[in-house]
């Protein structure tokens, strides 16, 4: 009974660790759509990306996350005739190129908790200066939660959880909202996830009758310092918290050469060091991250490994003066 309650509280309330209530990534800077819907289509290209993450390899029941993401920009296409005063006519684009679309599907495993879901994002981009873009995004999410009760032993074979929705799988709709600002030198964005604060009805005990997920907030930022021709030093951060005030932050720095190679190091306040490396070849992007935890569990694991791959499509007319790595 105690084990069951701990499992459920860990998942729904996030009391054990904020970072594991939502899927966590180490290469978020290169695939921001996973944490903020407003970046969908922000660079003007159509792109596809794949991320695979296994945490604390070698230890049974540890978290693992896999995701496939897509995004594009609805650019100026075709022209229509517009009647003006004085019987004059003019041609203008039928679309103004401000709409971005995107989304991703994912599978997340955290101990006995399995969550599979999808997100579809709509973003609106506008220019606040000649080369600074302000974006707003709204995403619709759908999740399927399930607890693997076959791996739990209960003293009471008639325990209500055997017939609860979480055993068979629970479908939960949700939403995410985000705002971001992107320029040739810096990027910054804030988002709110799990806006509906959905809950699971377990039943049978007042101790865990209704357990809800909590709204999460994420703030990211980065700034590029040019160090001569094709050399960039980029400090960055990702700050995460919830309505329960369980904060966590990633603080790091990345060296970028000619937009073709990058390597970085960051510190996660949940006591982990993260090393990243990546290359860009003909609009194909490869990235790898290794997380070295400073907690005792590192002694019995082979660390955390994250692989990413992305492809971009689109001609040079789509490229703006700045460009996210991917």
N, C-alpha and C positions, 0 to 999 in steps of 0.2 A: 504493500500500500504506500509506504513512504517513497519507494523508488518511483512509483507511478506519478505521484504528485510532483516530485522533483522534476521528472521528465517534462510534464505538462507546463509547469511554471517556467522552466528554462526556455521552452519554445514560445509561449504566449506572452509572458511578461518581460522576457529578456533580462531577468534578474541575474543570471549567471554571467552573461557577456553580451554587451550591446552588439558587437560586431557580428555575432552569429545569428541574430534575429533576421537579418537580411543577408543575402549572399555577399561575400566580401571578395574584393579583387585587389591585386597589387599593381596592375598596369592600367588603372582607371584614366590616367592622363591621356592615353592613346586610344581610348574607346569610351568617351564620356557619355555616350547615349545610354550606357548601362546604369548611370547614376543621375542623369538629368535629361528629361525629354526635350528641352529647348534647343539642344545642339543638333537635333535631327536635320540633316541637310545643310548645316551651317557653312560647310566649305564648298558647296556647289557641286560636288561629285556624287555619283552613286557608288556606294561601297558595301561590302559584305565582310563580316569578321567572325572569327571562331575563337573562343576562349575555353581552355580546359585547365582546371585547378584541382589539385589534390593536396590536402592539408595534413601535415604530420604523418607522412608515409611511413608505414611499418607498425603503426598503432591501430588496433582494431576499432572500427566504428567512428572514425574521424570524418570531418566534413569534406565534401567534394562538390564542385560546381562546374557545370558545362553550359555554355550558351552560344547561340548563333544570332548575330544581329545584322540588321540591314537599315540603310537610310539613303535618302535621295533629296534632291531639290527640284521643285517645279519651276524651271527657268522660263524665260520669255520665249514663247512659242507662237508662231502664226501671227497674223495681223488682221485687224478688222477696221472697217471704214467708220469714222466718226464724223457726224455732221456738225459743222461749226457755224457760227453766225456769218451772215453774208453769203450763204449758199456755198461756203468753202468746205472742203472735205480734208480730213487728215487720217493718216494711218497710225495706229497705235497697237502695241502688243496686246493679245487677248489675255495674257497672264503677265503679271508684273514681277514674277520671280521671287516672291517673298515667302512662299509656303514651302516648308520642309516636312517630309514624311519619314517615318522610321518605325522600328520595332525590333523585338527579339523574343526568342523562346529560350527557356532554360530548364535545367534539371538540377536541383539542389538537394544534397543529402547531408544531414547533420545528426549523427548517432542513429536513433530510432525514428527520427523525423524525416519524412520525404516530402519535398515540395516541388511540383512541376507547374510551370506557368508560361504565360505569354503576355507581351505588352505591345500596344500599338500607340504611336506617338504622333501628334500634330504640332508643328512649330510654325510660328510666324516671326519673320526676320525683318528688321527695319534698320536703316542707317541713321545714327545719331550724329555722326560726323562723316567726313569724306571716306574714311577707312575704318570706322569703328561700328560694329554691328551689335544691336540689341535684339535679343531673342526671347520669345515667350513660348512655353510648351506645356501641353496637357496630354496625359497618357491614360488610357484605359487598360487596366490589368485584370487578369483572371488567373487564379491559383487553385491548385488541387493539393490539399494536405492529406497526409496519411501517416499513421503510426504503425510500425511493424510490431504488433503485439505478439507475434509468434516468437519473438526473441526475448519476451518478458515472462517471468514466472510469477504467478499470483497465488496467494494463499487461498483465496476464495474463487473457485471456478465460475461462480455466478456474478462476478464483479461486473458492474454496469459498463465498463469500458469495452467489454467484448462485443457489446451490441451498440456501441456509440457510433456516431457518424465518423469520428476520427479513425476508427478501425477500418471501415469500408472506404473511406475517402470523403473529404469535405471540400466542396467547390465554393470558393469565395471570390466575389468581384471586388475590385478596389480601383484606386486612381492615384496619379502622381502629378504634381505641378512643379514647373521649374522656370527660372529666369537666368539668363547668362549674358555676358558682355565680352566680346571678342575683338581684339585689335592686333596690329602687327607686333606689338610688344607684350601684351598681357592678355590673360583670360581670367574671368571670375564668374562663378555661378552659384546659385542656391536652389535647393529643391526640397520639397516635402513629399515623403512617401507614406503609403498606407493611410491615406486621408480618411477613409471610412472607418478605420479602427475596427475591423471585422472581429467577430468573436466566435468561438466554438462552444456549442452546447454539449456538455458531457452528460450531465444528469446523474441522479442517484446519490449525490453527496453535496452538501452545501459547501464543502471545502474546495471543490473544483467544479462548480455547477456551470458558471460562465467565465471563460478565460479569454481575454481579448488581446489582440496585437496592438501595439502602441504606435502612434505617429512618429515617424523618423525625419530628421532634418540633416541635410548634407550641404556643406559649403566647401567649394574648391577654388583654388587660385594658383596662378603661375605668372612669372615675369621673365622675359628674355633679356639677358645682358650680352651684347655683342662683344666678342674678344678677338677683333681682327676679322679677316676674310673667312667666311664660312665656319666660324667658331662661335658657339653660343653656350653660355652658362645659364641654366634655368632653375632657379629655386621654385619650389611648389609646396602646397599643403592641401590636405583634405581633412576637414573637421566634421565629425559626426556626433549627433546627440539625439535624444528622444525626449518625450514629455516626462519621462521619469528622471531626466537629468543624469544620464549615464554616458558621459562624453568619451570620445576617443579621437585621436588625431594622427595623421601621417605627415611628417615634415621631412623634406628631402631636397636634393639638388641633382640635376641631370646635365651631362655634357653632351652637346649635339654637334656633329661635324657634317657640314654640307647637306643637312637634311637626309643623309644617307646612313648615318650610324649614330647611335646614342647609347650611353651607359649612365647609370645613376645609382645613388644610395640614399635610403630614407630610413627614418626611425618611426616605429609605430608605438604609441604610448601604452598599448597593451603588452609591451615588452617584447619587441621583435625588430630585427634589422632586415631590410629588404634590399637586395641587389638586383638591378635590371639591366638588360642589354637588348639591343634591337638593331635591325638593318632594314633598309628600304632599297629594293631592286626592281626597277621598271614597274612602279606602282603596286608592287607586292611587298607587304610588310610582315616581318617575322620578329617576335618578341619573346623573351624568356625572363622570368622572375624567380628568385630563390629567397624564401623567407627563413631566417634563422631566429627561432624563438629563444628568448633569454630566460624562459621558465624551465622548470625541472623536466618537463615532458621531452625536451630536446635530447635528453640522454638516452631515450629509448625509441627515437624516430630518426628518419633520414631527411628531416626538414620538410618544408612545403614548396611545391613546384607548380609553376603556372606557365603555360604555353599559349601563345596567341598568334593568329595569322589573319591577315586582312588583304583585300584586293579593292582597288579603286578603278572606276571606269568613267570616261568623259574626256572631251577634247580640251585644248588649252583655253578655250573661251570660258570654260567653267571655273578656271582657277582664279582666285582672288589674290590680292597682294599679300595676304597671309594664308597660312595653311596649317591646320592641325596635323600632327604627325600621322594619325589615321583615325 
